[in-house]
Each structure stands twice: as C-alpha cells, then as structure tokens.
Amino acid sequence: MLAVPSLNEPCRCMASVTGSVRAARAAPTRAAGAGSGVQPASSGTPSPPTSPARSTARRLTPESVRTCTTVPDPARCRAPLPGREPDNAGMSRALVLGGGGVTGVAWEIGVLAGLAEAGVDLSGADLVVGTSAGSVVAAQVASGLPIEEMYGRQLAAPGAEAAARMSTRALLRWLATLLTTRDPRRARARIGRMALAARTMPEAERRAVLEARLPVRDWPPRRLLITAVDAVTGDFRAFDRDSGVALVDAIGASCAVPGVWPPVTIDGRRWIDGGARSAANVDLAAGCEHVVVLAPLTAGLGPLPSVASQVRALRGATVAVVSPDAAAKQAIGRNALDPARRAPAARAGRAQAAGAAAAVSAAWS
C-alpha cells in the first residue's frame, strides 16, 4: 500500500484516535479485553435525540478494536461510489482488508487465523474488499482458501526474497504532495506522476513475480472488490470479476506502491496502489449491515481520509476495526516491505486476535 515502510511512523503518530475504543449502540455494549488491538470505531459525533440520522457514541477500553452501530440512511447507503457500480444491496457482511506491505499481508492472515481459532470465522463474508496488500489476502479469502493453509505460508522463510524500500526522496515527495494539495483527485494524479517517473523493475518482471506467488488465478464467484488509482488522472476504481481484468493484474495494480513497484497497464491505462485513495477504502462496504475492517494502517493525511472518517460515513452498519496493537507493531518493524518480518507479523496477528475476538464477534453477528 502507499503508506509503506518508513511511512509507518508518521502515519501512526497521526493515528492516535485509533488507540481508543468507542461504541454506538442503543443497548449496552461489552468491551473486549484491554490491549486487544481491536478499535471500536466511532460512528460520529454524539448528537441530540432529535437527530435520527446520527448515532450516539460511548467509550470502551480496548486499544486496538473499534466497534460501532450507525443509524440507517438508505439514500446514502445506495449512493454511487467513484469507480464502481454501487449496490451491495442484499449483502449482509463485508470484510475490508487494508494495505500495509508484506507484513500487512502476514498480520491480516494471522488475525484471520486467530479469530477463526477463537470461533469467529470471517471467511464467509458476502463482500470482500482489498486494498494494496489487502488485495492479496482478499483474493484468497474470497476464493475459499483454508485460513490455516494461508497462515502456514506466511511462516515460511523468505529465502532469496529481498526487502524493498521506498527511498527517502520519494517519501518526501509523497508527503509534500499530500500536505500541499487539497483536492484528493489532483493529489492522486501527482502521486501517479511520481510513480510513472520512478525507476523500478520492468512491469512484466513484476507481474511474473506476483503470478508465481499468488495461490489463486481466477476471480471467485463471491463479490470481491480490488482497488486501484489511475496514475494519470487520479481516478479511483474498484475492479471486480465483471471488469474484464485478470485477477493478477488487478492485484498488481492495487499493490503498485508508487516509487517502489511499476504502475500496471490495464486496457492502455496505468494504475497504481489503491492506498493512494485510502488506507482501506472502507466506504466500498456501504450498504452492508456488518463490517469488519483489518487495517495495518489507519491514519489519513491531507486529502487522504482516515479509516475512522470513512467508518463514520457508513450508515446502517455495525463496524469493528482491528489495527495492530503494540506487540504487532513491534513485530512488523519499520519496513513493511521486509519479508524477514513476515513470520513475526503473522504470529503477532494471531496472538492479537484472541483479545479482539469478542468485539469482532459482536460486530459480525
């Protein structure tokens, strides 16, 4: 995802809101254990009883799980979203998987494995949304791969696989763009220009690497959305099985970290990381009643919305957001693209899930 290795620290500094747990429910809500890594997300600013379109919020105690319930707003839930046909109508549960590099893939799979072990199986989601690293996990979950099989692969030694890294110069240019451009689309286009000008491995070589590592090749029957951004125009798109795009290309586009990996060519257009729009693109779950978000990165910056702000915009949903707790952050380290950190991140995610299970279960059922 766009917020890679060295971006972790500035992002986390801005993400102090993710360290709180909030719930908005008509009935009392039980908190998960402290330090669980699940962050009950706020559904919005508490409002007077006379405003039915908003929900009230109350504090809980865990640090990394957010859960909330929002009041339905049918017009908003069915409104078109940029780059995709709207309509999650009839879908009850959505699993949203955010970006976070190689370690983000491992941590998310670890959390999924730990939750399943605790009796909370998210693999039956009606809708799966994947952004950047999350697209790799989303494709496997939506395809029905066994979670334990996915987890086992994360524990394998990296072998000759080398760590990638965003250069300091690219990082500074990326940050400058976000801090000086208010218009989201223009900011994305500027980041896209940076990606197009960067010296990276050839696109065909990168595609071959991805294809060799992906355990799935075809789009699953289940609704799967994989996000990407047009490197020239800044337009946002969520690819699905009806887009006429190979699954490996959709994932490659979503994972094309600007300045690290080459933009991906699809139908004559160049595409970059879906994280250039949002760390998780939670708004694509609009219309679903139960939403769980696994987000290695949660902060926004400049025109990029935070995960919390997108959760607040959902209506008619019970939402749980899980982000790395202190132990997981330590396991992930400073470079999210370091494969040597893959196994520690997976184990940390699995360990964290035990404390998150109660809150996630409450949001999912």
C-alpha positions in Angstrom: 0.0 0.0 0.0 1.0 3.6 -0.3 1.8 4.0 3.3 4.8 1.7 3.3 7.9 1.1 5.5 9.1 4.5 6.6 5.6 5.9 6.3 4.5 3.8 9.2 5.9 6.1 11.8 4.3 9.4 10.6 1.1 7.7 9.9 1.0 6.2 13.4 1.8 9.5 15.0 -1.3 10.9 13.4 -3.4 7.9 14.3 -3.8 8.4 18.0 -7.6 8.2 17.5 -7.2 4.6 16.6 -6.0 3.8 20.1 -9.4 4.4 21.6 -12.4 2.1 21.6 -15.8 3.5 21.1 -19.2 2.0 20.6 -22.5 3.4 19.5 -25.4 1.2 20.4 -28.9 1.5 21.7 -28.2 -1.3 24.2 -25.1 -1.5 26.5 -22.0 -3.0 24.8 -19.5 -5.3 26.3 -15.9 -4.3 25.7 -13.2 -6.6 24.6 -10.1 -7.1 26.8 -7.8 -4.2 27.2 -5.0 -4.0 24.7 -6.7 -6.4 22.3 -5.9 -4.4 19.2 -9.5 -4.0 18.2 -10.6 -0.5 17.9 -14.3 0.2 18.3 -14.7 2.9 15.7 -16.8 5.9 16.4 -19.9 6.3 14.4 -19.8 10.1 14.5 -20.1 12.9 16.9 -22.7 12.3 19.6 -25.9 14.1 18.6 -29.2 15.1 20.3 -32.1 12.6 20.3 -33.8 14.8 17.7 -31.3 13.8 15.0 -32.1 10.3 13.9 -29.5 10.2 11.2 -26.7 10.0 13.7 -25.9 7.7 16.5 -24.5 8.4 20.0 -21.1 7.2 21.0 -19.8 5.8 24.3 -16.3 5.0 25.3 -15.0 1.5 25.9 -11.5 0.4 26.9 -9.6 -1.8 24.4 -6.8 -0.1 22.5 -7.0 -1.7 19.0 -10.6 -2.6 18.4 -13.3 -0.2 17.4 -17.0 -1.2 17.1 -20.0 1.0 16.3 -23.5 0.8 15.1 -24.8 3.5 12.8 -28.4 4.5 12.0 -29.6 3.5 8.5 -29.7 6.2 5.8 -30.9 4.3 2.7 -30.2 7.2 0.4 -26.6 7.3 1.4 -26.1 3.6 1.5 -27.2 3.2 -2.1 -25.4 6.3 -3.4 -22.9 5.6 -6.2 -19.3 5.4 -5.2 -16.4 6.5 -7.5 -15.1 3.9 -9.9 -17.6 1.1 -9.4 -21.3 0.3 -9.8 -22.9 0.8 -6.4 -25.1 -1.9 -5.0 -24.1 -4.1 -2.1 -27.9 -4.5 -1.7 -28.8 -7.8 -0.1 -25.3 -8.3 1.3 -25.1 -8.6 5.0 -21.4 -9.0 5.9 -18.4 -7.3 4.5 -14.7 -7.9 5.2 -12.5 -5.0 4.4 -8.7 -5.6 4.2 -6.4 -2.6 4.1 -2.8 -2.0 2.9 0.4 -2.4 4.8 3.0 -4.2 2.7 4.4 -7.7 3.1 4.0 -7.5 6.8 0.4 -6.3 6.4 -0.5 -9.4 4.4 1.0 -11.6 7.1 -0.6 -9.7 10.0 -4.0 -9.8 8.4 -3.8 -13.5 7.8 -2.6 -14.0 11.3 -5.6 -12.1 12.7 -8.0 -14.1 10.5 -6.4 -17.4 11.7 -6.5 -16.3 15.3 -10.1 -15.2 15.0 -11.1 -18.5 13.4 -9.4 -20.4 16.2 -11.4 -18.4 18.7 -14.6 -19.3 16.9 -15.0 -16.1 14.8 -14.8 -17.1 11.1 -14.8 -14.1 8.8 -14.2 -16.2 5.6 -18.0 -16.4 4.9 -18.2 -12.6 4.1 -20.7 -11.7 1.3 -18.3 -9.0 0.2 -14.6 -8.8 0.4 -12.7 -5.5 -0.2 -9.0 -5.5 -0.7 -6.6 -2.5 -1.0 -2.9 -2.9 -1.8 -1.6 -5.7 0.5 -5.2 -6.4 1.5 -6.0 -7.3 -2.1 -3.6 -10.3 -1.8 -5.4 -11.5 1.3 -8.9 -10.6 -0.1 -8.4 -12.7 -3.2 -7.5 -15.8 -1.2 -10.3 -15.4 1.3 -12.9 -14.8 -1.3 -11.7 -17.8 -3.2 -12.2 -20.0 -0.2 -8.7 -21.0 0.6 -8.3 -22.5 4.0 -7.1 -19.9 6.5 -4.6 -22.3 8.2 -3.1 -23.0 4.8 -2.7 -19.3 4.2 -1.2 -18.8 7.6 1.3 -21.6 7.1 2.7 -20.0 4.0 3.4 -16.8 6.0 5.7 -18.7 8.3 8.0 -19.9 5.6 11.5 -18.5 5.4 11.8 -15.6 2.9 14.7 -17.4 1.1 16.2 -15.1 -1.6 13.4 -12.7 -1.4 14.9 -9.2 -0.8 13.4 -6.4 1.1 12.1 -3.4 -0.9 12.1 0.1 0.4 10.8 3.5 -0.6 13.6 6.0 -1.0 13.8 9.0 1.4 13.4 11.3 -1.7 10.3 9.5 -2.9 8.8 9.5 0.6 9.4 13.3 1.0 7.8 14.0 -2.4 4.8 11.8 -1.5 4.4 13.7 1.9 4.8 17.1 0.2 2.1 16.2 -2.3 -0.4 15.3 0.4 0.5 18.3 2.6 0.2 20.8 -0.3 -2.8 19.5 -2.3 -6.3 19.7 -1.0 -8.1 18.1 -3.9 -8.0 14.3 -3.5 -8.0 13.5 -7.2 -5.3 16.0 -8.0 -3.2 14.7 -5.2 -3.6 11.1 -6.5 -2.6 12.3 -10.0 0.5 13.9 -8.7 1.5 10.8 -6.8 0.8 8.9 -10.1 3.2 11.1 -12.0 5.8 10.4 -9.4 5.1 6.6 -9.9 5.4 6.9 -13.7 8.7 8.7 -13.5 10.3 6.3 -10.9 12.9 3.8 -11.9 11.6 0.4 -10.9 11.9 -3.2 -12.2 10.2 -3.8 -15.5 6.4 -4.2 -15.3 6.5 -7.7 -17.0 9.0 -8.9 -14.4 7.0 -7.7 -11.5 3.9 -9.4 -13.0 5.7 -12.7 -13.3 6.8 -12.5 -9.6 3.2 -11.8 -8.4 1.7 -14.5 -10.6 4.2 -17.0 -9.2 3.4 -16.1 -5.6 -0.4 -15.9 -5.8 -2.1 -19.2 -4.9 -5.2 -18.2 -6.9 -5.6 -17.3 -10.6 -9.2 -16.7 -11.3 -11.9 -14.3 -9.9 -14.1 -16.1 -7.4 -17.9 -16.2 -7.7 -18.1 -14.2 -4.4 -18.2 -10.4 -4.7 -14.6 -9.2 -4.5 -13.5 -5.6 -5.0 -9.8 -4.7 -5.6 -9.0 -1.0 -5.5 -6.6 0.9 -7.7 -5.9 4.5 -8.9 -5.3 5.8 -12.4 -1.7 7.1 -12.4 -2.5 9.8 -15.0 -5.9 11.1 -14.0 -6.1 10.2 -10.3 -9.4 8.4 -10.9 -10.3 5.7 -8.5 -11.6 2.3 -9.5 -12.6 -0.9 -7.8 -12.1 -3.9 -10.1 -14.3 -6.9 -9.8 -15.0 -10.1 -11.8 -17.1 -8.2 -14.3 -14.3 -5.7 -15.1 -12.7 -7.9 -17.8 -9.3 -7.7 -16.0 -7.1 -10.6 -15.0 -7.1 -11.1 -11.2 -3.3 -10.9 -11.1 -3.4 -7.6 -12.9 -6.0 -6.1 -10.6 -3.9 -7.2 -7.6 -0.7 -6.0 -9.2 -2.3 -2.6 -9.8 -3.6 -2.4 -6.2 -0.1 -3.3 -4.9 1.9 -0.9 -7.2 3.4 1.2 -4.4 4.5 4.5 -6.1 8.2 4.7 -6.3 8.7 1.1 -5.4 6.9 -1.0 -8.0 5.9 -0.1 -11.6 2.4 1.0 -12.4 0.3 -1.7 -14.0 -1.0 -1.4 -17.5 -4.7 -2.3 -18.0 -6.5 -1.5 -21.2 -4.0 1.1 -22.1 -4.2 2.9 -18.7 -1.6 2.8 -16.0 -2.7 2.0 -12.5 -1.1 2.4 -9.0 -1.8 1.4 -5.4 -5.4 1.6 -4.2 -3.9 3.0 -1.0 -3.3 6.3 -2.9 -7.0 7.0 -2.2 -7.4 5.5 1.3 -5.6 3.0 3.6 -8.6 0.6 3.4 -11.3 2.2 1.2 -13.9 1.3 3.8 -16.7 3.2 2.0 -16.9 0.4 -0.5 -18.7 -1.6 2.1 -21.6 0.9 2.2 -25.0 -0.9 2.4 -23.7 -3.9 4.3 -25.1 -4.4 7.8 -22.0 -6.0 9.5 -18.5 -4.8 8.6 -15.1 -5.9 9.9 -12.0 -3.9 8.9 -8.5 -5.2 9.3 -6.2 -2.2 8.8 -2.5 -2.3 9.3 -2.5 1.4 8.7 -5.4 3.6 9.8 -4.3 7.3 9.6 -5.2 9.8 6.9 -3.1 12.6 5.7 -4.1 15.8 3.8 -6.8 14.8 1.3 -6.4 11.1 2.1 -9.2 10.1 4.6 -8.5 8.1 7.6 -10.1 4.7 8.3 -12.1 6.3 11.2 -13.5 9.0 9.0 -14.7 6.5 6.4 -16.3 4.4 9.1 -18.1 7.4 10.4 -19.6 7.9 6.9 -21.1 4.4 6.8 -24.8 4.2 7.7 -26.9 1.3 8.9 -23.9 -0.9 9.8 -22.2 -2.4 12.9 -18.5 -2.0 12.3 -15.4 -3.4 14.0 -11.9 -2.1 13.1 -8.9 -4.1 14.1 -5.4 -2.5 13.8 -2.0 -3.7 15.1 -1.5 -3.5 18.8 1.8 -2.6 20.4 3.2 -6.1 20.1 2.2 -6.4 16.5 3.7 -3.0 15.7 7.0 -4.2 17.2 6.9 -7.4 15.2 6.1 -5.5 12.0 9.0 -3.2 12.4 9.8 0.0 10.5 9.9 -1.5 7.0 6.6 -3.1 6.0 8.2 -4.4 2.8 10.7 -6.6 4.6 9.9 -10.3 4.1 12.1 -11.2 7.1 9.4 -9.6 9.2 6.6 -11.7 7.6 6.5 -14.6 10.1 6.8 -12.4 13.2 4.0 -10.2 11.9 1.8 -13.3 11.2 2.4 -14.7 14.7 1.7 -11.3 16.3 -1.6 -11.0 14.4 -2.7 -14.5 15.5 -1.8 -13.7 19.1 -3.6 -10.3 19.0 -6.8 -12.0 17.7 -7.6 -13.6 21.0 -8.2 -10.3 22.6 -10.1 -8.9 19.6 -12.5 -11.9 19.1 -15.3 -10.8 21.4 -15.6 -7.3 19.9 -15.3 -8.7 16.3 -17.9 -11.4 17.0 -20.3 -8.8 18.3 -20.0 -6.7 15.2 -20.2 -9.8 12.9 -23.4 -11.3 14.3 
